[in-house]
């Protein structure tokens, strides 16, 4: 049987991790996978997470199964963090999932159950796993323009033109904040216009929110998601705690479905059913830590303070990289790095330049020239800027 298997295409981001690991050169710089690193290159366990883990060890009395949807307290706490109070909870169904990817997968499975012919619209570019899962599930997809290769900002004209072709019942996947891979984000007026257009078209928004707290702050980063949540009869939101709680390997995510209050039971039942088919009960350890943090004022305050340090550190790195690139290229070509938000910026280099950076300078970034800002530090910013100036 196994000889019928075809080799699968490798995920570019994961492939890069492997190449970096195998590179024996001293001083190599990893700007690949989206994992936060401090100035020493470590991905720390956040203080509040450590404190919650310690407490959990003392108070946890059982490891029996959670419910299929996860622990209600987790779902309530996370829905509150994401949605605030913009939608009545009677309209909100949710399931805990293994990470943000698990939530995306379950959302797509739900769409497939409800409307197998619906087209899912993706920004061009988007996180490579979006089209990969859609293709795997045999669903229809289409692209809308997003990134202006000249300015490295938003191609808003192109975006609106493409979304103008969306049909009633289509699904439009939107990055709630901190667009991956570009780092370019819609402003408030642009979000308003997109929401109006999609509502007019009768499309359903599907928000991927993987970096809340990494852009402009926890609430600011949820603003577009909240606007969407209150503006449409039906919305899906896939959110991840990997980055903002730094619990990547605990696989902690949530899928939120907003519908009408009357249909909530059926929607919730379908979400539970999908969990059962795919993995039964969602993992609990990370979800439990998140719940403990969000339910305890002191832990919440400490977590928010550390998350804010992380966010400001990335902003400082952005500014210093933009400044350094201005200095070494004697131009404003890379000023956009300072205005981008979140973990990533797409630099707009060619694939050949990205290969040269890797081969000649041991600097690793994704082939589309996406860099993870958090992979930098005060020492490596000038090295990256000098290398970019040399190859571009
Ligand atoms: C990334 O885009 O680097 C992250 O979301 C990690 C991943 O799973 O690809």
Boltz pocket constraint, residues with backbone or C-beta under 6 A from the ligand:
constraints:
  - pocket:
      binder: B
      contacts: [[A, 13], [A, 32], [A, 33], [A, 34], [A, 35], [A, 127], [A, 180]]
      max_distance: 6.0
